[in-house]
Amino acid sequence: MVGSGQRVSVVTGATGGIGRWIALGLAQADQHVVLVCRDAVKGRALADWIRQHAPAASTELRLADLSSLCAAHRLGQEIAAVHPRLSVLVNNAGMFTARRTTTAEGHDIVLALNHLAPLVLTDALEEALRAGSPSRIVNVGSSTSDRARIDPDDLELVRHWGMVRAYGGSKLAMMMSTFARAQRLRGSGVVANVVHPGAVATGLVREGGAIGAAWRLMGPFLRTGQQGADTPLQVALAPAWAAATGEYVKDRAAVRPNRRALDPVLVDKVEAASRQLAARTILVDTLP
Ligand SMILES: NC(=O)c1ccc[n+]([C@@H]2O[C@H](COP(=O)([O-])OP(=O)(O)OC[C@H]3O[C@@H](n4cnc5c(N)ncnc54)[C@H](OP(=O)(O)O)[C@@H]3O)[C@@H](O)[C@H]2O)c1
């Protein structure tokens, strides 16, 4: 139950390595936290874990498989109906995979989860974020976007899919959409930024074989989930980041992103292509 005057935040991928610490940090900052998870059992365990660490925490569970854009759209509408004023949205859910998989809606799953779902969910929550301003959108990106290339005519990589290309490209597309939104929202009291959490020992790489083995071997040298949540939480909550918008943030500092994300013509093309992909899917879902 939301306390009177309490601010409301939403975090996706909250059952994961970085997301659970972001959720805890938001709860400890006295936010009512909407935990978006795809698995009810994991979600309830997460809510218990948060209460153990922060007994006064106020949370609520919302279930959605965010590889479905229709589910992301419905989730946004449901949250906005219950919480017409939001203060923070953290789009953290994400995935890496070594094999190309297509969702039931026909999208490359990496693009759908890492880029298109945050786009759709944020669109559905934008009015609530405006109504709750000053408010912040924090999109969890990745430094793999730093050298990524992108073709607005082939965002799904139908021609040349590769695991690094798909992951880095999805995070670059998400960054471009974030910068486009930041620009559109200037003066509204809603800020939007992208953060890289560092290399963090989490469940992100779920593959077996050489890739999974390499990820597990690297584990002891990577950051913990709690350390990975530090920069996202700073950008979500710290007064120093209240007015910053359209930034790419690593280790609590704004850094220069991939030059492609600063090319307005390319950003417009990627944004338009992304919206076309998303709109087509959602329209099919909403037709009578
Ligand atoms: N780890 C790193 O080194 C690193 C580096 C740069 C950026 N990142 C980014 O950080 C974010 C968090 O990742 P992580 O490292 O904490 O990985 P993680 O432990 O695998 O957590 C990913 C979270 O996303 C959720 N998720 C996955 N697929 C989903 C779906 N279809 N619908 C709804 N939720 C879904 C997972 O839920 P389940 O628990 O149900 O699987 C989990 O809560 C991601 O955006 C990732 O790209 C991570």
Ligand as a Chemical Component Dictionary entry (heavy atoms), coordinates in Angstrom:
data_LIG
# 
_chem_comp.id                   LIG 
_chem_comp.type                 NON-POLYMER 
_chem_comp.pdbx_formal_charge   0 
_chem_comp.three_letter_code    LIG 
# 
loop_
_chem_comp_atom.comp_id 
_chem_comp_atom.atom_id 
_chem_comp_atom.alt_atom_id 
_chem_comp_atom.type_symbol 
_chem_comp_atom.charge 
_chem_comp_atom.model_Cartn_x 
_chem_comp_atom.model_Cartn_y 
_chem_comp_atom.model_Cartn_z 
_chem_comp_atom.pdbx_ordinal 
LIG N1  N1  N 0  26.110 -8.181  -15.716 1  
LIG C1  C1  C 0  26.822 -7.322  -16.415 2  
LIG O1  O1  O 0  28.062 -7.388  -16.467 3  
LIG C2  C2  C 0  26.137 -6.231  -17.182 4  
LIG C3  C3  C 0  26.925 -5.305  -17.895 5  
LIG C4  C4  C 0  26.314 -4.300  -18.612 6  
LIG C5  C5  C 0  24.929 -4.199  -18.603 7  
LIG N2  N2  N 1  24.170 -5.113  -17.938 8  
LIG C6  C6  C 0  22.712 -4.981  -17.977 9  
LIG O2  O2  O 0  22.222 -4.976  -16.662 10 
LIG C7  C7  C 0  20.840 -5.371  -16.677 11 
LIG C8  C8  C 0  20.597 -6.377  -15.575 12 
LIG O3  O3  O 0  21.262 -7.581  -15.918 13 
LIG P1  P1  P 0  21.973 -8.540  -14.866 14 
LIG O4  O4  O 0  23.406 -8.528  -15.199 15 
LIG O5  O5  O -1 21.524 -8.248  -13.490 16 
LIG O6  O6  O 0  21.415 -9.962  -15.397 17 
LIG P2  P2  P 0  20.453 -11.035 -14.731 18 
LIG O7  O7  O 0  20.973 -11.450 -13.408 19 
LIG O8  O8  O 0  20.272 -12.079 -15.792 20 
LIG O9  O9  O 0  19.098 -10.244 -14.524 21 
LIG C9  C9  C 0  18.258 -9.981  -15.615 22 
LIG C10 C10 C 0  16.879 -9.640  -15.091 23 
LIG O10 O10 O 0  16.020 -9.472  -16.239 24 
LIG C11 C11 C 0  14.906 -10.346 -16.088 25 
LIG N3  N3  N 0  14.412 -10.832 -17.371 26 
LIG C12 C12 C 0  15.064 -11.578 -18.290 27 
LIG N4  N4  N 0  14.247 -11.894 -19.294 28 
LIG C13 C13 C 0  13.042 -11.345 -19.002 29 
LIG C14 C14 C 0  11.781 -11.334 -19.629 30 
LIG N5  N5  N 0  11.595 -11.960 -20.800 31 
LIG N6  N6  N 0  10.760 -10.675 -19.045 32 
LIG C15 C15 C 0  10.936 -10.052 -17.855 33 
LIG N7  N7  N 0  12.105 -10.028 -17.191 34 
LIG C16 C16 C 0  13.130 -10.672 -17.766 35 
LIG C17 C17 C 0  15.428 -11.525 -15.277 36 
LIG O11 O11 O 0  14.339 -12.229 -14.725 37 
LIG P3  P3  P 0  14.444 -13.775 -14.274 38 
LIG O12 O12 O 0  15.025 -13.743 -12.891 39 
LIG O13 O13 O 0  13.046 -14.254 -14.316 40 
LIG O14 O14 O 0  15.335 -14.462 -15.260 41 
LIG C18 C18 C 0  16.274 -10.777 -14.265 42 
LIG O15 O15 O 0  15.462 -10.226 -13.253 43 
LIG C19 C19 C 0  20.574 -5.906  -18.085 44 
LIG O16 O16 O 0  19.897 -4.920  -18.845 45 
LIG C20 C20 C 0  21.961 -6.131  -18.636 46 
LIG O17 O17 O 0  21.994 -6.056  -20.043 47 
LIG C21 C21 C 0  24.752 -6.134  -17.215 48 
# 
loop_
_chem_comp_bond.comp_id 
_chem_comp_bond.atom_id_1 
_chem_comp_bond.atom_id_2 
_chem_comp_bond.value_order 
_chem_comp_bond.pdbx_ordinal 
LIG N1  C1  SING 1  
LIG C1  O1  DOUB 2  
LIG C1  C2  SING 3  
LIG C2  C3  SING 4  
LIG C2  C21 DOUB 5  
LIG C3  C4  DOUB 6  
LIG C4  C5  SING 7  
LIG C5  N2  DOUB 8  
LIG N2  C6  SING 9  
LIG N2  C21 SING 10 
LIG C6  O2  SING 11 
LIG C6  C20 SING 12 
LIG O2  C7  SING 13 
LIG C7  C8  SING 14 
LIG C7  C19 SING 15 
LIG C8  O3  SING 16 
LIG O3  P1  SING 17 
LIG P1  O4  DOUB 18 
LIG P1  O5  SING 19 
LIG P1  O6  SING 20 
LIG O6  P2  SING 21 
LIG P2  O7  DOUB 22 
LIG P2  O8  SING 23 
LIG P2  O9  SING 24 
LIG O9  C9  SING 25 
LIG C9  C10 SING 26 
LIG C10 O10 SING 27 
LIG C10 C18 SING 28 
LIG O10 C11 SING 29 
LIG C11 N3  SING 30 
LIG C11 C17 SING 31 
LIG N3  C12 SING 32 
LIG N3  C16 SING 33 
LIG C12 N4  DOUB 34 
LIG N4  C13 SING 35 
LIG C13 C14 SING 36 
LIG C13 C16 DOUB 37 
LIG C14 N5  SING 38 
LIG C14 N6  DOUB 39 
LIG N6  C15 SING 40 
LIG C15 N7  DOUB 41 
LIG N7  C16 SING 42 
LIG C17 O11 SING 43 
LIG C17 C18 SING 44 
LIG O11 P3  SING 45 
LIG P3  O12 DOUB 46 
LIG P3  O13 SING 47 
LIG P3  O14 SING 48 
LIG C18 O15 SING 49 
LIG C19 O16 SING 50 
LIG C19 C20 SING 51 
LIG C20 O17 SING 52 
# 
